[in-house]
Amino acid sequence: MPTPPTPPPQASPTPLRTRARSLEQRLASVAMARLPLKLAALFFALVLWLAVSAEEPTEEWVDVRVALIHDSNATLLDSAPPVQALVVGRGRDLLKLYTTLPVLRRAVASDSAGRLTVALRPTDVDLPSNVDARVRDVRPVSIALRVAVTETRRVAVRPAVDLEPDSGYRVLGAPAVDPDSVIVRGARD
């Protein structure tokens, strides 16, 4: 009877595991060798990257404080909506805008009561004096405000009195009023 073929010898799993383990150990030892020097190099590379990126020109949307200039006769019924400006400049200058916000100054006409639409332009935005940058755009391009206009007038006081004197008395002339006029302040309507 023929003899069955003998199976090929199987490789033992231990040498493979030992090779893998020794490869892990070698990689770990290479990574841990001179670790303080590697960490210092990584730190200085990060500092250099931050210094260079601060000098690079960039643009960013920055919040703007809205300061509406209006006559003392006009009263704003709503607060101004949030406004942002697209500012172009060096990174370190743009960082300054987060501590000192730019100001948008715009005059509001007080001659029309009710709803008023104010157009916003990049030239209306004032940047702080220590920032070397420029404003390229503003959003939104216009804001809607409700304005109440008040007026002040001097009004004469006239008595609205009907006098009927008792018997034996008579009224001579119109009654005198003190003060003869008052200042009235209120809505123009």
Secondary structure as a PSIPRED ss2 file (coil, helix, strand):
# PSIPRED VFORMAT (PSIPRED V4.0)

   1 M C   1.000  0.000  0.000
   2 P C   1.000  0.000  0.000
   3 T C   1.000  0.000  0.000
   4 P C   1.000  0.000  0.000
   5 P C   1.000  0.000  0.000
   6 T C   1.000  0.000  0.000
   7 P C   1.000  0.000  0.000
   8 P C   1.000  0.000  0.000
   9 P C   1.000  0.000  0.000
  10 Q C   1.000  0.000  0.000
  11 A C   1.000  0.000  0.000
  12 S C   1.000  0.000  0.000
  13 P H   0.000  1.000  0.000
  14 T H   0.000  1.000  0.000
  15 P H   0.000  1.000  0.000
  16 L H   0.000  1.000  0.000
  17 R H   0.000  1.000  0.000
  18 T H   0.000  1.000  0.000
  19 R H   0.000  1.000  0.000
  20 A H   0.000  1.000  0.000
  21 R H   0.000  1.000  0.000
  22 S H   0.000  1.000  0.000
  23 L H   0.000  1.000  0.000
  24 E H   0.000  1.000  0.000
  25 Q H   0.000  1.000  0.000
  26 R H   0.000  1.000  0.000
  27 L H   0.000  1.000  0.000
  28 A H   0.000  1.000  0.000
  29 S H   0.000  1.000  0.000
  30 V H   0.000  1.000  0.000
  31 A H   0.000  1.000  0.000
  32 M H   0.000  1.000  0.000
  33 A C   1.000  0.000  0.000
  34 R C   1.000  0.000  0.000
  35 L H   0.000  1.000  0.000
  36 P H   0.000  1.000  0.000
  37 L H   0.000  1.000  0.000
  38 K H   0.000  1.000  0.000
  39 L H   0.000  1.000  0.000
  40 A H   0.000  1.000  0.000
  41 A H   0.000  1.000  0.000
  42 L H   0.000  1.000  0.000
  43 F H   0.000  1.000  0.000
  44 F H   0.000  1.000  0.000
  45 A H   0.000  1.000  0.000
  46 L H   0.000  1.000  0.000
  47 V H   0.000  1.000  0.000
  48 L H   0.000  1.000  0.000
  49 W H   0.000  1.000  0.000
  50 L H   0.000  1.000  0.000
  51 A H   0.000  1.000  0.000
  52 V H   0.000  1.000  0.000
  53 S H   0.000  1.000  0.000
  54 A H   0.000  1.000  0.000
  55 E H   0.000  1.000  0.000
  56 E C   1.000  0.000  0.000
  57 P E   0.000  0.000  1.000
  58 T E   0.000  0.000  1.000
  59 E E   0.000  0.000  1.000
  60 E E   0.000  0.000  1.000
  61 W E   0.000  0.000  1.000
  62 V E   0.000  0.000  1.000
  63 D E   0.000  0.000  1.000
  64 V E   0.000  0.000  1.000
  65 R E   0.000  0.000  1.000
  66 V E   0.000  0.000  1.000
  67 A E   0.000  0.000  1.000
  68 L E   0.000  0.000  1.000
  69 I E   0.000  0.000  1.000
  70 H E   0.000  0.000  1.000
  71 D C   1.000  0.000  0.000
  72 S C   1.000  0.000  0.000
  73 N C   1.000  0.000  0.000
  74 A E   0.000  0.000  1.000
  75 T E   0.000  0.000  1.000
  76 L E   0.000  0.000  1.000
  77 L C   1.000  0.000  0.000
  78 D C   1.000  0.000  0.000
  79 S C   1.000  0.000  0.000
  80 A C   1.000  0.000  0.000
  81 P C   1.000  0.000  0.000
  82 P C   1.000  0.000  0.000
  83 V E   0.000  0.000  1.000
  84 Q E   0.000  0.000  1.000
  85 A E   0.000  0.000  1.000
  86 L E   0.000  0.000  1.000
  87 V E   0.000  0.000  1.000
  88 V E   0.000  0.000  1.000
  89 G E   0.000  0.000  1.000
  90 R E   0.000  0.000  1.000
  91 G H   0.000  1.000  0.000
  92 R H   0.000  1.000  0.000
  93 D H   0.000  1.000  0.000
  94 L H   0.000  1.000  0.000
  95 L H   0.000  1.000  0.000
  96 K H   0.000  1.000  0.000
  97 L C   1.000  0.000  0.000
  98 Y C   1.000  0.000  0.000
  99 T C   1.000  0.000  0.000
 100 T C   1.000  0.000  0.000
 101 L C   1.000  0.000  0.000
 102 P C   1.000  0.000  0.000
 103 V E   0.000  0.000  1.000
 104 L E   0.000  0.000  1.000
 105 R E   0.000  0.000  1.000
 106 R E   0.000  0.000  1.000
 107 A E   0.000  0.000  1.000
 108 V E   0.000  0.000  1.000
 109 A C   1.000  0.000  0.000
 110 S C   1.000  0.000  0.000
 111 D C   1.000  0.000  0.000
 112 S C   1.000  0.000  0.000
 113 A C   1.000  0.000  0.000
 114 G E   0.000  0.000  1.000
 115 R E   0.000  0.000  1.000
 116 L E   0.000  0.000  1.000
 117 T E   0.000  0.000  1.000
 118 V E   0.000  0.000  1.000
 119 A E   0.000  0.000  1.000
 120 L C   1.000  0.000  0.000
 121 R C   1.000  0.000  0.000
 122 P H   0.000  1.000  0.000
 123 T H   0.000  1.000  0.000
 124 D H   0.000  1.000  0.000
 125 V E   0.000  0.000  1.000
 126 D E   0.000  0.000  1.000
 127 L C   1.000  0.000  0.000
 128 P C   1.000  0.000  0.000
 129 S C   1.000  0.000  0.000
 130 N C   1.000  0.000  0.000
 131 V C   1.000  0.000  0.000
 132 D C   1.000  0.000  0.000
 133 A E   0.000  0.000  1.000
 134 R E   0.000  0.000  1.000
 135 V E   0.000  0.000  1.000
 136 R E   0.000  0.000  1.000
 137 D E   0.000  0.000  1.000
 138 V E   0.000  0.000  1.000
 139 R E   0.000  0.000  1.000
 140 P C   1.000  0.000  0.000
 141 V C   1.000  0.000  0.000
 142 S E   0.000  0.000  1.000
 143 I E   0.000  0.000  1.000
 144 A E   0.000  0.000  1.000
 145 L E   0.000  0.000  1.000
 146 R E   0.000  0.000  1.000
 147 V E   0.000  0.000  1.000
 148 A E   0.000  0.000  1.000
 149 V E   0.000  0.000  1.000
 150 T E   0.000  0.000  1.000
 151 E E   0.000  0.000  1.000
 152 T E   0.000  0.000  1.000
 153 R E   0.000  0.000  1.000
 154 R E   0.000  0.000  1.000
 155 V E   0.000  0.000  1.000
 156 A E   0.000  0.000  1.000
 157 V C   1.000  0.000  0.000
 158 R C   1.000  0.000  0.000
 159 P C   1.000  0.000  0.000
 160 A C   1.000  0.000  0.000
 161 V C   1.000  0.000  0.000
 162 D C   1.000  0.000  0.000
 163 L C   1.000  0.000  0.000
 164 E C   1.000  0.000  0.000
 165 P C   1.000  0.000  0.000
 166 D C   1.000  0.000  0.000
 167 S C   1.000  0.000  0.000
 168 G C   1.000  0.000  0.000
 169 Y C   1.000  0.000  0.000
 170 R C   1.000  0.000  0.000
 171 V C   1.000  0.000  0.000
 172 L C   1.000  0.000  0.000
 173 G C   1.000  0.000  0.000
 174 A C   1.000  0.000  0.000
 175 P C   1.000  0.000  0.000
 176 A C   1.000  0.000  0.000
 177 V C   1.000  0.000  0.000
 178 D C   1.000  0.000  0.000
 179 P C   1.000  0.000  0.000
 180 D C   1.000  0.000  0.000
 181 S E   0.000  0.000  1.000
 182 V E   0.000  0.000  1.000
 183 I E   0.000  0.000  1.000
 184 V E   0.000  0.000  1.000
 185 R E   0.000  0.000  1.000
 186 G E   0.000  0.000  1.000
 187 A E   0.000  0.000  1.000
 188 R C   1.000  0.000  0.000
 189 D C   1.000  0.000  0.000
